[in-house]
C-alpha cells in the first residue's frame, strides 16, 4: 500500500468549472413586490435553449402545476386571477407564503424573466437560479432609490431551502417580525448598526421596506443558504422629484459581483441615466470615464456613489474591489416618453456569448417601444462575428475609452420588434433589454455568465489528508 500525505495551511479548493454559473438553471424561486397602483397582472416568462420540449413544475400558493416549453416558444405564466395570493405587500405572516418555485428534472435548463403589468410593462427582472458556491455565508445588498413619502423602497426575500438562517443589517430604520414563523409575532424596530436574525423556509417570503422618502440601498442580508433577494421600489423616481415607477431587480450574492464595467446609454430615452455603484467592502476606489468627464470616488461597505450620464454618453468604470452597478433611466418631470426603470449592469467577467430573450409586453394597450443595448470588450470586438437574429448588425458602434484614452470596448443600441430574439457572438458580450412609453418602462439583463472563485469544487476543512492506494 502506498500512502501520500498532503498538508494544507489554508482551506484547499479545486474548481471544476467556474463558468457553469449562469442565468440558466433547473430551479428558480422568486416573488413579486407590491406596486403602488395595483397590478393588472403578474407574469413570468419561462424559456429554454432546447429545441426539444422541456417539462417543468410550478409551485405556488394555490398548489402545483406542470407545463412545457421549447426554444422560440416561450411559456407565459400569468397570475391574473391570483394576484392577492402571490403579491407580497407587507412583512406580516399573511404574506409569508407567497413565493413561486419553478423546477425541471430534465437534462435541459430554463431561464425566467419576471415582470408586472400595470396597464403597461414595468418592474421586470431576470430571475437567477439556485446557485451554490463554496462559502459558509451568502451576502446580499439592497439597491434601490427614493421617492415620495408614501411609497416604499424595499427588499423581498424568498427562501430556496427550509431552515435558512438570515441576518438583516439595515441601512435605515425598518420594522421586521420578531419571529417570522410565529403568526402572532409583533414587528420589531431595527436601526442602522443593529441586526436581526430570522428563519425562512422554501417559498417563504419577507418584505422589508421603508417609506418617508428613505432609500433602503446598502441594507445587508447574510444567509447560510442561497436566497432570492429582489430589490427595488414600490414607486420610485430618479431623481426623487421625477415621475414615479415600480422597479425591481434580483440581486446576486457579493461573490458574483465584478470590478470592470462598460455602460451603454438607454436608447429611446433622452433624459439620461443615473449610475449607482454599491460596495460591500471599505476603501473601495471607483474610477470612471464618461466621454470628456472623468472622476474618482472612494466608498465604504454599504455605501454607494451615484453620478449622472447624458443620454448620448458611454462610460467605462473600474473599481479595486468587486461592486454592484445599477443603471437607472432618469425620471422625466412630466408625462413624456420614457419613465424611470433600473437594470443591473454586468461586469466584463460576467459577459456571455449567446443570448435568447423576449421583449416584455403587458396588455394590448401597452404600446411600448422595445430596445436592446450591446456592449463588447475590445478584445472580442469584430462586428462580423456579432449576430442579431442570425444577421450581422448593420449599425455604427461607439468606442468606449478609459481615462488614458485607451479603447476598452464598444457599444450600440437599437430598437427591436416585440418578439423573441437572439444575439450570438464568437466572443463575450452583454445584452440589456428594455422598453419605454409614456408613464411606463421596463429593463432587464438578457443573461450573465458568472465566474466566481469556488463556483464548483471540493472544499477541504482539515489540515492533513492521507490518500492510500492499493498495490
Secondary structure, 3 states (H helix, E strand, C coil): CEEEEEECCCCEEEECCHHHEECCECEEEECEECCCCCCCEEEEEEECCCCCCEEEEEEECCEEEEEEEECCECEEEECCCCHHHHEECCCCHHHCCCCEEEECCCCCCEEEEEEEECCCEEEEEEECCCCCCCCCCEEEECCCCECCCCCCEEEEEEECCCCEEEEEECCCCEEEECCCCCCCCCEEEECCCCCEEEEECCCCEEEEEECCCCCCCCCEEEECCCEEEEEEEEEEECCCCCCCEEEEEECCCHHHCEEEEEECCCCCCCCCEEEEEEECCCCEEEEEEECCEEEEEEECCCCEEEEEECCCCCEEEEEEEEEEEEEEECCCCCCCECCCCEEECCEHHHCEEEEEEECCCCCCCCCCEEEEEEEEEHHHCCHHHEEECCEECCCCCEEEECCCCCEEEEEEEEEECCCEEEEEEEEEEEEEEEEEEECEEEEEECCCEECCCCCCEEEECCCEEEEEECC
